[in-house]
Amino acid sequence: MISINTNFFKTAIIVLLFFCGKTIAQDNIQSQKSIAGNLKWSERMALSIIKRHPEAWKIDDHEAPKWDYKIGMILTAYQKLYEKTNNQKYYDYVKGYADTFIDETGNIKKFDPKNHSLDNINAGKILFDLYNKTKEEKYLTALKALRNNFDDYPRTPSGGFWHKKIYPNQMWLDGLYMGEPFYARYTAEYEKGEKLNDVAHQFELLHQHTFDIKTDLYFHAWDESKQMAWANKETGTAPHIWLRALGWYGMALVDALDYFPKDHPKRNELIKYLNELAIAVSKYQDKTGLWYQIPNLQNKKGNYLESSGSSMLVYFLAKGVHKGYLPVKFEKVADKGFEGLIKNLIKVDKDGEVHITQVCASAGLGGNPYRDGSFEYYMNEKIVTDNSHGLGAFLLAAIELDK
């Protein structure tokens, strides 16, 4: 009897120790997954994204890999972060995405050059640094394929790239970010800058045709044919100014300028556009430091402070100052904007995981179901958390401000 009880207690102790050990091990694993609060916001967000989506193509909960302009924006930020930190995890995250799509021959899976869309160009920005670091020919081949897409790309009568093949004669501010920094970098690094005038022309057209003299801001898009139902019949412009479109425009300008030599005749013109935008958006900054979804209608019922566009403005203002394009006073505007994001729209879980809230999920014009560009349309688009538009823009802003 005694031996049975002894054995029973021995067994009980062993089982108890086993479960205690397992719990301690699980706690250790959990603590390793926690994201340290003393890191900069850029790394906290970058690590949070990787934690939620160990493979970059799964961002936004994609069920299958997609050559995606939004993920491309996020990964350009990871490349910047890798340059700052030399953390291999960030580099591997970018390369893993590229290698999901680009085979050994340089073919980009799910990219059809005949399906002209500026959105398809943006993810290609990550290939420049990948090729420079690895010298793997497949990346250069893929870069050339994307560059060649501009050669037969459909244009408006005045020479502007259509936003997409399915949107004839339309230029959207969004498209400037998708296409022009890539186009500018490629022609600067591989063609001695011979197409920089063409790059500048895209900005000139939208500056000329979407600028609103009443607000000093820019309408979301322009239909040169003036045939779309959303287009103003006299000017061809969209009905409203949209915050994220202003963000795309500002980021496109400040990124494309990286590749214009100081003696290029169009450089000062683009810097002038950047200064005009900086002055204008500063006037519409809310007391929180953020900007509204429709920035010039702050008091209209239903309008809200939107995180992706606010982050984009912070990024272009900060980079514009750091590059010497903008006066230093705009650094304060950028800092105020970033603090507004942290105080109002960034949420942190108990394990340190960072989330960005109040992101407009998506917005556009035309299509099916039809998007009419009305105020009600922009207000009724879904407002979500951790959408890639917001993640990428926040990362860029945080990295540029070194916060």
matplotlib code that plots the C-alpha trace (Angstrom):
import matplotlib.pyplot as plt

x = [0.0, 2.8, 4.7, 1.5, 1.0, 4.6, 4.5, 1.3, 2.8, 6.0, 3.8, 1.7, 4.8, 6.3, 3.1, 2.9, 6.4, 5.8, 2.8, 4.6, 7.6, 5.3, 3.6, 6.9, 8.1, 4.9, 5.3, 8.8, 7.7, 5.0, 7.4, 9.7, 6.8, 6.1, 7.3, 9.4, 7.9, 11.3, 11.8, 11.1, 7.6, 8.9, 10.3, 7.4, 5.0, 7.3, 7.6, 3.9, 3.2, 5.6, 4.0, 0.5, 1.7, 5.0, 4.8, 4.4, 1.9, -0.6, -0.9, -4.5, -5.4, -4.9, -5.8, -3.4, -0.2, -1.0, 1.5, 0.1, 0.9, 0.0, 2.3, 4.9, 4.6, 5.0, 8.1, 9.8, 9.6, 11.1, 14.0, 14.5, 14.3, 16.9, 19.3, 18.9, 19.0, 20.8, 18.3, 18.3, 14.6, 13.5, 15.6, 14.4, 10.8, 11.2, 13.1, 10.6, 7.9, 9.9, 10.8, 7.2, 6.5, 9.8, 11.0, 14.6, 14.0, 12.8, 9.2, 6.8, 3.9, 0.5, 1.8, 0.4, 2.1, -1.0, -3.1, -1.8, -2.2, 0.1, -0.8, 1.2, 4.4, 4.6, 5.8, 8.6, 10.4, 11.7, 13.7, 16.3, 17.9, 17.4, 19.3, 22.0, 22.6, 22.4, 23.2, 20.7, 19.8, 16.2, 15.6, 17.1, 15.0, 11.9, 12.8, 13.2, 9.8, 8.2, 10.1, 9.1, 5.5, 5.7, 6.7, 3.2, 1.3, -2.0, -1.9, -4.4, -4.2, -1.9, 0.5, -0.6, -0.6, -4.1, -4.5, -5.5, -6.5, -10.0, -10.1, -9.6, -8.2, -8.2, -5.3, -5.5, -3.2, -2.8, -1.1, 1.7, 3.0, 2.5, 4.5, 6.6, 9.2, 9.9, 10.1, 12.3, 14.7, 15.0, 15.7, 18.2, 20.1, 19.9, 19.1, 21.1, 17.8, 16.5, 12.9, 12.9, 11.1, 8.3, 8.2, 7.9, 5.2, 2.9, 3.1, 2.7, -0.6, -2.1, -0.9, -2.5, -5.8, -6.5, -5.4, -8.3, -7.9, -10.5, -8.6, -5.1, -5.5, -5.9, -9.0, -8.7, -8.6, -9.0, -10.8, -9.3, -12.2, -14.7, -17.0, -17.2, -20.3, -18.2, -16.2, -16.9, -18.2, -16.0, -12.8, -12.9, -12.0, -13.4, -16.0, -13.9, -10.5, -9.5, -6.9, -5.1, -4.9, -3.1, -0.8, -0.1, 0.7, 3.1, 4.9, 5.2, 6.8, 9.3, 10.3, 10.6, 12.8, 15.5, 16.4, 16.4, 19.9, 20.3, 20.9, 17.8, 15.5, 12.3, 13.7, 12.9, 9.4, 8.7, 10.1, 7.8, 4.8, 6.0, 6.2, 2.7, 1.3, 3.1, 1.8, -1.7, -2.0, -0.6, -3.7, -6.0, -4.2, -6.6, -5.7, -5.0, -2.3, -4.3, -6.2, -9.8, -10.9, -12.2, -9.7, -11.4, -14.8, -13.7, -17.0, -19.3, -21.3, -19.8, -16.2, -13.5, -9.7, -8.1, -4.8, -3.3, -3.5, -2.4, 0.7, 1.5, 1.4, 3.7, 6.1, 6.3, 6.7, 9.4, 11.3, 10.9, 12.6, 15.3, 16.1, 16.2, 13.2, 11.0, 11.7, 12.5, 9.3, 7.4, 9.2, 7.0, 3.9, 5.2, 6.0, 2.6, 1.0, 3.0, 2.1, -1.5, -1.3, 0.3, -2.2, -5.4, -5.1, -2.4, -3.4, -1.0, -2.0, -0.7, 1.9, 3.2, 1.6, 0.9, -2.3, -3.3, -7.0, -9.3, -7.9, -10.1, -10.1, -10.2, -11.6, -11.7, -13.8, -16.1, -16.0, -18.7, -20.4, -20.1, -18.1, -19.4, -16.8, -19.5, -18.9, -21.3, -19.3, -16.0, -17.7, -19.4, -16.2, -15.2, -13.1, -10.8, -7.8, -4.4, -5.2, -2.0, -2.5, -2.2, 0.5, 2.8, 2.3, 2.8, 6.0, 7.4, 6.4, 8.0, 11.2, 11.6, 11.2, 13.4, 10.7]
y = [0.0, 2.4, 1.6, 2.3, 5.7, 6.5, 5.7, 7.7, 10.8, 10.4, 10.2, 13.2, 15.3, 14.4, 15.3, 18.5, 19.4, 18.6, 20.9, 23.6, 23.4, 23.5, 26.6, 28.3, 27.4, 28.7, 31.9, 32.3, 31.8, 34.3, 36.8, 36.4, 37.2, 40.4, 43.6, 45.8, 49.2, 50.9, 50.4, 53.2, 53.2, 52.2, 49.0, 48.3, 48.6, 46.6, 43.7, 43.8, 43.4, 40.4, 38.9, 39.1, 38.1, 36.1, 36.2, 39.6, 38.5, 37.7, 41.3, 42.4, 38.7, 37.8, 34.2, 33.9, 35.8, 39.1, 41.5, 44.4, 48.1, 48.5, 45.7, 47.3, 50.5, 48.7, 46.8, 50.0, 51.1, 47.8, 48.4, 51.9, 50.3, 47.6, 50.4, 52.0, 48.9, 46.3, 43.8, 40.8, 40.1, 43.2, 42.3, 38.7, 39.9, 42.0, 39.3, 36.6, 38.6, 39.2, 35.6, 34.5, 36.2, 36.3, 33.0, 32.3, 33.6, 37.0, 36.4, 38.1, 35.8, 37.4, 40.4, 40.8, 43.6, 43.9, 44.7, 48.2, 49.5, 51.9, 50.0, 47.0, 49.1, 50.1, 46.8, 46.8, 49.6, 47.0, 45.3, 48.0, 47.5, 43.7, 43.6, 46.0, 43.8, 40.4, 41.0, 38.2, 38.7, 37.8, 41.0, 43.1, 41.2, 41.9, 45.6, 45.8, 44.2, 46.8, 49.6, 48.4, 48.6, 52.3, 52.1, 51.1, 52.3, 54.1, 57.9, 60.8, 63.1, 65.4, 62.6, 61.5, 57.9, 56.5, 55.4, 52.0, 50.5, 50.1, 53.9, 55.6, 59.1, 59.4, 60.5, 60.0, 61.5, 58.0, 56.9, 59.4, 57.5, 54.1, 54.9, 58.0, 57.3, 53.9, 55.4, 58.2, 55.9, 53.5, 56.1, 57.9, 54.7, 52.8, 55.4, 58.4, 60.2, 60.4, 60.0, 62.5, 65.1, 62.5, 61.9, 65.7, 66.0, 63.7, 66.0, 69.1, 67.7, 67.0, 70.2, 72.1, 70.2, 69.2, 72.2, 74.0, 77.7, 77.9, 75.7, 75.5, 71.7, 69.1, 67.2, 63.4, 62.9, 64.3, 62.9, 64.6, 63.4, 64.8, 61.9, 60.2, 60.8, 61.9, 64.4, 68.2, 68.9, 72.0, 71.0, 67.2, 67.1, 64.8, 66.4, 66.3, 66.6, 63.4, 63.3, 60.1, 61.4, 64.4, 62.0, 60.0, 63.2, 64.5, 61.2, 60.9, 64.3, 63.9, 60.4, 61.2, 64.2, 61.8, 61.1, 64.6, 66.0, 69.5, 70.9, 69.3, 72.0, 70.5, 70.0, 73.4, 73.3, 70.0, 71.5, 74.5, 72.1, 70.5, 73.8, 74.8, 71.5, 71.9, 75.4, 74.3, 71.2, 73.0, 75.3, 72.3, 70.5, 69.9, 70.8, 67.1, 67.3, 65.1, 65.7, 64.9, 62.4, 65.4, 68.0, 71.2, 70.2, 69.6, 70.5, 68.6, 65.9, 62.4, 63.6, 62.0, 62.1, 59.6, 57.9, 56.8, 60.2, 61.9, 59.6, 60.3, 64.0, 63.6, 61.6, 64.0, 67.0, 65.5, 64.1, 67.4, 69.2, 66.6, 66.8, 70.6, 71.0, 72.6, 75.2, 73.8, 75.1, 72.2, 69.8, 71.1, 70.4, 66.8, 66.3, 67.5, 65.2, 62.2, 62.9, 63.2, 59.7, 58.2, 59.9, 59.3, 56.6, 54.1, 51.4, 49.0, 45.6, 44.3, 42.2, 45.4, 44.7, 48.0, 48.7, 51.7, 52.6, 54.8, 53.8, 54.3, 50.8, 51.9, 54.7, 55.3, 56.6, 54.9, 51.1, 48.6, 49.2, 52.8, 55.3, 58.8, 60.8, 62.4, 63.4, 60.7, 58.1, 58.9, 58.8, 55.5, 53.6, 51.1, 52.4, 49.7, 48.8, 47.7, 48.1, 48.2, 51.8, 52.9, 50.5, 51.5, 55.2, 55.1, 53.1, 55.6, 58.5, 57.0, 56.0, 59.5, 61.2, 58.5, 57.8]
z = [0.0, 0.9, -2.3, -4.3, -2.6, -3.0, -6.7, -7.0, -5.5, -7.6, -10.7, -9.6, -9.0, -12.4, -14.1, -12.2, -13.0, -16.7, -16.9, -14.9, -17.3, -20.3, -18.9, -18.2, -21.7, -23.3, -21.2, -22.5, -26.1, -25.5, -24.0, -27.0, -29.3, -27.3, -29.1, -26.9, -26.1, -26.1, -29.8, -32.3, -33.7, -37.1, -35.8, -33.5, -36.5, -38.8, -36.2, -35.6, -39.3, -39.5, -36.4, -38.0, -41.5, -41.5, -45.3, -46.8, -49.6, -46.8, -45.7, -45.9, -45.4, -49.1, -49.7, -52.6, -53.6, -55.4, -57.1, -55.0, -55.1, -51.4, -50.3, -52.6, -50.6, -47.3, -48.6, -49.8, -46.2, -45.0, -47.3, -45.8, -42.3, -43.3, -44.4, -41.0, -38.7, -40.8, -39.4, -41.7, -40.8, -42.8, -45.8, -45.9, -45.6, -48.8, -50.7, -49.7, -51.4, -54.6, -54.8, -54.5, -57.8, -59.8, -61.2, -62.2, -65.7, -64.4, -65.3, -62.8, -62.1, -62.3, -64.2, -67.7, -69.6, -71.8, -68.8, -68.5, -64.9, -63.1, -59.9, -61.4, -61.5, -57.8, -56.3, -58.8, -56.8, -54.4, -57.2, -57.7, -54.3, -54.5, -57.8, -56.5, -53.5, -55.0, -58.7, -59.5, -63.2, -62.6, -60.7, -63.6, -66.1, -64.1, -63.8, -67.6, -68.1, -65.9, -67.6, -71.0, -70.0, -70.4, -74.0, -75.3, -72.3, -73.3, -73.0, -73.1, -76.1, -74.1, -73.2, -69.8, -68.7, -68.2, -64.6, -65.9, -69.3, -67.9, -67.2, -70.7, -70.7, -67.0, -64.8, -61.0, -58.5, -57.1, -60.4, -60.0, -57.0, -58.6, -61.7, -61.7, -58.9, -60.6, -64.1, -62.8, -61.0, -63.9, -66.5, -64.2, -63.4, -66.7, -69.4, -68.4, -67.5, -71.0, -69.9, -67.0, -69.1, -69.6, -65.9, -65.2, -67.9, -65.9, -62.9, -65.1, -66.5, -63.2, -61.7, -64.6, -64.6, -61.0, -59.1, -57.4, -57.1, -54.3, -51.9, -53.3, -53.2, -55.9, -57.1, -57.0, -60.8, -64.3, -67.3, -70.4, -72.5, -70.0, -70.7, -67.3, -65.3, -62.3, -64.4, -64.4, -68.0, -68.3, -66.6, -66.5, -62.8, -60.1, -57.8, -54.6, -53.0, -51.3, -48.6, -49.7, -53.2, -51.9, -50.0, -53.2, -55.0, -52.3, -51.9, -55.7, -56.0, -53.1, -54.2, -58.0, -57.2, -55.8, -59.4, -61.0, -61.2, -59.8, -63.2, -64.8, -66.2, -64.7, -61.2, -59.8, -61.3, -59.3, -56.2, -56.7, -56.8, -53.6, -51.8, -53.0, -51.7, -48.3, -47.8, -48.8, -46.7, -43.6, -43.7, -43.4, -40.6, -37.7, -34.1, -33.4, -36.1, -38.4, -41.6, -42.6, -45.3, -47.3, -46.0, -47.1, -45.6, -42.0, -40.4, -42.8, -41.0, -41.4, -42.2, -40.1, -39.4, -41.7, -40.9, -44.2, -45.9, -42.7, -42.6, -46.2, -45.7, -42.7, -44.8, -47.8, -45.5, -43.4, -46.4, -48.3, -45.4, -45.0, -48.8, -48.7, -51.0, -48.2, -45.5, -42.1, -40.7, -42.2, -40.0, -37.2, -39.2, -39.8, -36.1, -35.1, -37.6, -36.3, -32.7, -33.7, -35.2, -32.1, -29.7, -31.6, -34.2, -33.1, -30.7, -28.8, -27.5, -24.1, -26.0, -27.7, -31.1, -32.9, -34.9, -37.0, -37.0, -39.1, -42.5, -45.5, -47.0, -50.6, -52.8, -56.6, -59.4, -61.9, -62.1, -61.1, -58.7, -59.8, -57.7, -58.3, -56.3, -54.2, -50.5, -49.5, -51.5, -49.7, -46.3, -47.0, -48.0, -45.3, -42.4, -41.2, -39.0, -40.2, -43.9, -45.9, -47.1, -43.5, -42.5, -45.4, -45.0, -41.2, -41.6, -44.2, -41.9, -38.8, -40.6, -42.2, -38.8, -37.2, -34.6]

ax = plt.figure().add_subplot(projection="3d")
ax.plot(x, y, z, "-o")
ax.set_aspect("equal")
plt.show()
